[in-house]
Amino acid sequence: MKLFLIILVSLAMLTLCTSKPTVPEDDSELNVTEEEVTPFIHQTGDSLPVTSFKEIWGYVIAGQEAALRRELPITDVGYFGAEVDIYGVLSKVPNRQALGAFNGRVHLTVTCGNYALTYFVLLPGSPQRAKLISDLIAATRNFDGLNIDFENIPPRSGEAFLSFLKELKEGLPQDKIFSVCLYARHRTLTNDVYCYEKVTPLADKIFVMAYDEHWGGGPAGPVASLRFSRSVANYSMRIVGSEKLVMGIPFYGRAWASANHHRALIYSTTERLINTHNAAVRRENGIPTFDYKATVDVKVYFEDEYSVSSRMEMYKSMGINAIGFWRIGQETPKVWDLMRIEQ
């Protein structure tokens, strides 16, 4: 059985591609009008307000602890790096002491890398699942909380995921904060493994990853437009509620190219390229090769202090008490002057 598991997981990793979050297919599905977000849009040169929240979360990558400066207005850190390895074993648990003088709450963030592996470690009654739960509870001893960030859960594993979360919550000491990351949603989906209604009662905090409206495998667009952000926040507030909700905000941007020239070529395609670009073929140690130049248009969407401030103001106006950032170290330093922790 163990050998069979290893083979299946290894094959899955060879064919793994980045999963696409379930987001609206087009703007018409958002159920948010332009008029609802226009008051919060800031333009370059505008005077930006300072927005306060009860909790401000930020993810920190192990090895990049220096990005978490002591003066930053952060209440909670999701310490990113622990993962379930190809054998279903918890690994790469970061050392809490590496965060130095940070005196806020630190949550151990744990990921699981692909669908096949996640399926097997979630199987009820399996020794891999029992050991993983035991190891997670033990590893959280040195942290203030446990943050589950499983982003590759197969459709058939929804109930297994819920029972996994239930066992973890019941096994953790009462003074530990149990949080779960969920993909952005703007409505209830059928048979959703990240069902807000079902997951929320099992966790102390729900971190809604309100980004990747547009992603690397799709058309160009904002990582999180204001309409998208408000639509997700509306749904999250209605289902999760303000006490448990942490609304995720992206610090990162994305670039899209009009053409991708990295590919495998059949001979007819190669011949067409030679003819189209009038390329001169030469041989390198007996292997034919040629060069040609091509123009690529690149479209970039990114976040700055104005866009982040717009989103924070909008969330605050909606009664959201907690926000969180993916991730510290990706931002313009100017954003930190625009937020504070409510006393």
Secondary structure by P-SEA (a helix, b strand, c coil): caaaaaaaaaaaaaacccccccccccccccccccccccccccccccbbbbbbbcbbbbbbccccccccccccccccccccccccccccccccccccccccccccbbbbbbbbccaaaaaaaaccccaaaaaaaaaaaaaaccccbbbbbcccccccaaaaaaaaaaaaaaaccccbbbbbbbcccccccccccccaaaaaaaccbbbbcccccccccccccccccaaaaaaaaaaaaaccccccbbbbbbcbbbbbbcccccccccaaaaaaaaaaacbbbbbccccccccbbbbbbbbbbbccaaaaaaaaaaaaaacccbbbbcccccccccccccccccc
